[in-house]
Amino acid sequence: MGIKAALPRYELYLYSAVLAGALIWAGSWIVDASSDNVNRKAFKESVRPGWHYFGRKMDVSDFEWVMWFSTFRNHILFALTGHVIFAKIFTLLAPKHRSLIFAVYGGLAVLVTMGWTFMALVVSHCIILYSVALVKKKWMCFAAGMSTLASIKLEPYNSWQEALVTGSFDLQDILFYGGCGFSIMRCMSFALENCDRKEGNYTFSDLLKYNFYLPFFFFGPIMTFDCFHAQANNTQLTRKEREMWNITTKALLHLGVILVVDVFFHYLYILTIPNDMKLVNKLSDWCLAGLAYSNLVYDWIKAAVMFGVINTVATLDHLDPPQPPKCITMLYVFAETHFDRGINDWLCKYVYDYIGGNHDKIFKELLATVCTFAVTTLWLGPCEVVYIWSFFNCFGLNFELWVAKFFSIPPFSIMEEAMGEAMSRRIRGVFNAANFWAIVLYNVLSLNSLEFAKLVGRRIIFKGFPLSTLSVLLVTYCGVQLVKERERQQALLEDPDPVKQVDGAKEKAE
């Protein structure tokens, strides 16, 4: 239905009140569970003394968060600050060669951090995929790229390559797999874009400039080669009005979010509790639902902040990097579900959209999703949890199309037209609420564990039926309707009178 499907204001107020009350209620259960079990033996490694001002222990079980904003914070800040200063000076002195300056600094930083053997390994990947790119056959580029990616994801090849990296430090594994993985994906983007170039080839130096841009090198996000090449070689370096103000505001916002998350970790042990299945079995259905939902929200916040910090640096370099992922609270369809917009854009451009076209054919969509999640499985590293995650998300994406196709045929389409847009939106909201929890359950297993996901699903869907099941769906329904209202208002801001604009377009055509 169209964007005009508005609901009465009092109904939206009611949805807001129910949602707020439910979130506070579920949050109070988690706070109680955290406070009452802070000294459990199972919490010893992941709950450590926190800020002195609070006098409480805090959840430190997420290695990535602790690495970025505590343990290795100064190292990361030093590297990124050096890049900003180095890039700014040479951008002013030689704007035509700024992409080369980015690559030189990035290459030196990688060499100092990881050693010459890692550098040689990454360059060898670049040489292999560049050589294949010269053939200008997409299937060969893709096959070579997937084979190279498999070499760092599957045994015994990954252990052999990792052993080439000399030295030993806490971040070695993360930087090795992150650096090699993102490097290979960038090389594949370069090769595939070179295939689309009608005359000549991009140079090997173009690939090195693209691959060794330091802010993106180890942790992403991925910009496709065509976007990076056009933006990095743009010599008309101007700022939009209030752009520096927006960059500063976003940087301060990220700092504020980091502080808020650390404060919450003193009261909500949302990452530690799901790992203690003895404790989890004793918790209420509301507490379990709150834990599952909050884990996905936290993962989105972590991705938004980490990519946001990197994107701030990239924006200072006059680049337009991939934006942070869409908040899990705003998702009620599988088609929009992702936690890394860079990888999502890469997959959509080179696999999903390339095979699926406009995504309205059932068999083409099935082939496109299977291929997309096959690549994703290899990217994440094949294992039981990743296989299960890929299968259910692939199924969810296809099931949405099957349901949409089924209800688009008479008599269902006629019934929907007869009931009006507002009622159609309410009925769709019921299905979207159920879909939201399918998204939560299908993704929480990769963030926590398969056992935790199975327990949450069993308690909410089966043991908790009908009270817990219907009450959770009711709250989710309220949230979905509020999201739909926000989307409706945004659509109206972008296109205040779509019908009038369509009529105007028709008159001009005539």
Secondary structure by P-SEA (a helix, b strand, c coil): ccccccccaaaaaaaaaaaaaaaaaaaaaaaaaaaaccccccccccccccccccccccccccaaaaaacccaaaaaaaaaaaaaaaaaaaaaacccaaaaaaaaaaaaaaaaaccaaaaaaaaaaaaaaaaaaaaccaaaaaaaaaaaaaaacccaaaaaaaaaccccccaaaaaaaaaaaaaaaaaaaaaaaaaacccccccaaaaaaaaaccccccccccccaaaaaaaaaccccccccaaaaaaaaaaaaaaaaaaaaaaaaaccaaaaaaacaaaaaaccaaaaaaaaaaaaaaaaaaaaaaaaaaaaaaaaacccccccccccccccccccccccaaaaaaaaaccccccccccccaaaaaaaaaaaaaaaaaaacccaaaaaaaaaaaaaaaaaaaaaaaaaccaaaaaaaaacaaaaaaaaaaaaaaaaaaaaaacccccccaaaaaaaaaaaccccccaaaaaaaaaaaaaaaaaaaaaaaaaaaacccaaaaaaaaaaaac
